[in-house]
Amino acid sequence: MAERTTVRLPEELITRAKRKAAAEGRSLTALIEEGLRRLLNERPASARAGRVSLPVSSAVGGLMPGIDLNDSAALQEMDDLDAAGRSR
């Protein structure tokens, strides 16, 4: 069973919709219903885009000798030394 509802739309939009419905030989209700169905059946943009493939490193060999990932102070010091070397 169809349900009745009140929708407030800008006058310019409703005028254009009425003209389009008349030109296509159908009711304004049918036009609005089709538009809502299309919108609600659309997949979100993220789903349409599909999965993004990220680049994968081909580096081999693991960590450089002397690097301990559990020693954050040493890692910070190495990063600072690396940054200082690049700024020269």
C-alpha positions as a Markdown table, in Angstrom:
| # | Residue | x | y | z |
|---|---|---|---|---|
| 1 | Met | 0.0 | 0.0 | 0.0 |
| 2 | Ala | 1.3 | 3.4 | -0.9 |
| 3 | Glu | 1.9 | 6.0 | 1.8 |
| 4 | Arg | 1.2 | 9.7 | 1.5 |
| 5 | Thr | 3.7 | 12.2 | 2.7 |
| 6 | Thr | 4.4 | 15.9 | 2.4 |
| 7 | Val | 7.7 | 17.0 | 1.0 |
| 8 | Arg | 8.9 | 20.6 | 0.7 |
| 9 | Leu | 10.9 | 21.3 | -2.4 |
| 10 | Pro | 12.2 | 24.5 | -4.0 |
| 11 | Glu | 9.6 | 26.0 | -6.4 |
| 12 | Glu | 12.1 | 25.9 | -9.3 |
| 13 | Leu | 12.8 | 22.2 | -8.8 |
| 14 | Ile | 9.2 | 21.2 | -8.5 |
| 15 | Thr | 8.3 | 23.2 | -11.7 |
| 16 | Arg | 11.1 | 21.4 | -13.6 |
| 17 | Ala | 10.0 | 18.0 | -12.3 |
| 18 | Lys | 6.4 | 18.6 | -13.3 |
| 19 | Arg | 7.4 | 19.6 | -16.8 |
| 20 | Lys | 9.6 | 16.6 | -17.2 |
| 21 | Ala | 6.9 | 14.2 | -15.9 |
| 22 | Ala | 4.4 | 15.8 | -18.3 |
| 23 | Ala | 6.8 | 15.5 | -21.2 |
| 24 | Glu | 7.3 | 11.8 | -20.5 |
| 25 | Gly | 3.6 | 11.2 | -20.0 |
| 26 | Arg | 3.7 | 10.2 | -16.4 |
| 27 | Ser | 2.8 | 11.5 | -13.0 |
| 28 | Leu | 5.0 | 13.6 | -10.7 |
| 29 | Thr | 4.8 | 10.8 | -8.2 |
| 30 | Ala | 6.2 | 8.3 | -10.7 |
| 31 | Leu | 9.1 | 10.6 | -11.5 |
| 32 | Ile | 9.9 | 11.1 | -7.8 |
| 33 | Glu | 9.6 | 7.4 | -7.1 |
| 34 | Glu | 12.0 | 6.5 | -9.9 |
| 35 | Gly | 14.5 | 9.1 | -8.7 |
| 36 | Leu | 14.4 | 7.9 | -5.1 |
| 37 | Arg | 14.8 | 4.2 | -6.2 |
| 38 | Arg | 17.8 | 5.1 | -8.3 |
| 39 | Leu | 19.4 | 7.0 | -5.5 |
| 40 | Leu | 18.8 | 4.3 | -2.9 |
| 41 | Asn | 20.0 | 1.5 | -5.2 |
| 42 | Glu | 23.3 | 3.3 | -6.0 |
| 43 | Arg | 26.4 | 1.9 | -4.4 |
| 44 | Pro | 28.6 | 4.3 | -2.4 |
| 45 | Ala | 31.4 | 5.9 | -4.3 |
| 46 | Ser | 34.0 | 4.0 | -2.2 |
| 47 | Ala | 32.4 | 0.7 | -3.3 |
| 48 | Arg | 32.3 | 1.7 | -6.9 |
| 49 | Ala | 36.0 | 2.7 | -6.9 |
| 50 | Gly | 37.0 | -0.8 | -6.0 |
| 51 | Arg | 40.0 | -1.8 | -4.1 |
| 52 | Val | 43.2 | 0.2 | -4.3 |
| 53 | Ser | 46.4 | -1.7 | -4.8 |
| 54 | Leu | 49.2 | -0.3 | -2.7 |
| 55 | Pro | 52.8 | -0.6 | -3.8 |
| 56 | Val | 54.7 | -3.4 | -2.1 |
| 57 | Ser | 58.4 | -3.1 | -1.4 |
| 58 | Ser | 60.6 | -5.6 | -3.1 |
| 59 | Ala | 63.5 | -4.9 | -0.6 |
| 60 | Val | 65.1 | -7.9 | 1.0 |
| 61 | Gly | 67.5 | -8.5 | 3.9 |
| 62 | Gly | 65.6 | -7.3 | 6.9 |
| 63 | Leu | 66.8 | -4.7 | 9.3 |
| 64 | Met | 70.2 | -3.1 | 9.1 |
| 65 | Pro | 72.7 | -4.5 | 11.6 |
| 66 | Gly | 72.5 | -2.8 | 15.0 |
| 67 | Ile | 68.8 | -1.7 | 14.7 |
| 68 | Asp | 66.6 | -2.8 | 17.6 |
| 69 | Leu | 62.9 | -2.0 | 16.9 |
| 70 | Asn | 62.2 | -2.2 | 20.7 |
| 71 | Asp | 64.6 | 0.7 | 21.5 |
| 72 | Ser | 62.7 | 3.8 | 20.5 |
| 73 | Ala | 65.4 | 6.2 | 21.7 |
| 74 | Ala | 68.0 | 4.6 | 19.4 |
| 75 | Leu | 65.6 | 4.7 | 16.5 |
| 76 | Gln | 65.0 | 8.4 | 17.1 |
| 77 | Glu | 68.7 | 9.1 | 17.3 |
| 78 | Met | 69.3 | 7.2 | 14.0 |
| 79 | Asp | 66.5 | 9.2 | 12.4 |
| 80 | Asp | 68.0 | 12.5 | 13.7 |
| 81 | Leu | 71.4 | 11.6 | 12.4 |
| 82 | Asp | 69.9 | 10.6 | 9.0 |
| 83 | Ala | 68.0 | 13.9 | 8.8 |
| 84 | Ala | 71.2 | 15.9 | 9.8 |
| 85 | Gly | 73.2 | 14.1 | 7.0 |
| 86 | Arg | 70.5 | 15.0 | 4.4 |
| 87 | Ser | 70.5 | 18.6 | 5.4 |
| 88 | Arg | 74.2 | 19.1 | 4.7 |
